[in-house]
Amino acid sequence: MEFDKLMNYQKMVQERLRQEQQQDKKIDLLSIINQLTQGPKNMVQKEQVLVEAASRGIPEEEVHILIAKLISDNIIYEDSPGYLKKR
């Protein structure tokens, strides 16, 4: 019984760590978007974000997933095809 409790606790800790790592990655990507955002419309090309993220070691597939999560979290949106904008 104690072993089961310990395993459940370990799973809970691992899940929390995964959530925190995912949150950190979203913050890193948002930081990249903030740095690249320019002009009066505060827009950035998605391709620029992909290039900058790749230079920082973030794989392209992961960037697409993170962008989708930031959009679903209502933090950014795709203003026009290929362009991201902060809310």
N, C-alpha and C positions, 0 to 999 in steps of 0.2 A: 504494500500500500504506500509506504513512504517513497519507494522508488517511482511509483506512478506520479506522485505529487511532485517529486523532483524533476521528472521528465516534462511534466506539464509546465512547471515553472521555467525550465530551460527553453521550451518552445515559445513561451510568452516573451521571454527576454530576447530571443532571436528575432521574433516578429517585430518587436519594438525597435530593435537595432536596424532591421531592414527598412522600417518606416522612416526612421531618422536619416538613414543614408539616402533614401529617395527624396526626402525633403531637402537635404543638403544639395543634392544634384539639381533640383528645381531652382533653388536659390542661386546656384552657380550659373545656370542657364539664364535666369532672369538678370543676373549681373552682366552677362555678355550682351543681352538685348539692351540693357540700359546704356552700356558703353557704346554700342553701335547706333543707337537711336539718334537721329539727327534731323535737322530741318524743321520747318514750322509745323509739319504734320506729325512729328515724332514717330515716324515709321522706319522700319528696317527691312531689308530684303531677307527672306528666309535663307537664301543661299549664303549671304554674308554670315549669318548666325551659324550655319553648318560649317563653313570654312574656319571660323574662329574657334568653334567648339572642337573641331578636329585638331586644330593646332594645340589645344589644351588637353588632348588625349581622350575626348569624349567621342565614342563611336557614333556614326551617322544614324544608325537605327535607334540608338538610345536618345539622340537629340529629337528625332521625330516623335518618339513616345513621350518625352518630356514636354515638347511643344503641345502635343494633344492634351496632356494633363493640365498644363497651364491654361489652355483654352477652356477646358471643362471646368477648371476652378474659377473661371471668369476673371483671370488676371490679365491675359492678353487676348487678342482676337485677330483674325486674318481680315484686314481692312479691304484688301483686294487680292486677287490671286498672287501668291508669292511674296506678299508683304505682311509683316506683323506690326501690330500697334498695341501699346499698353492701354489699359483702361484707366 
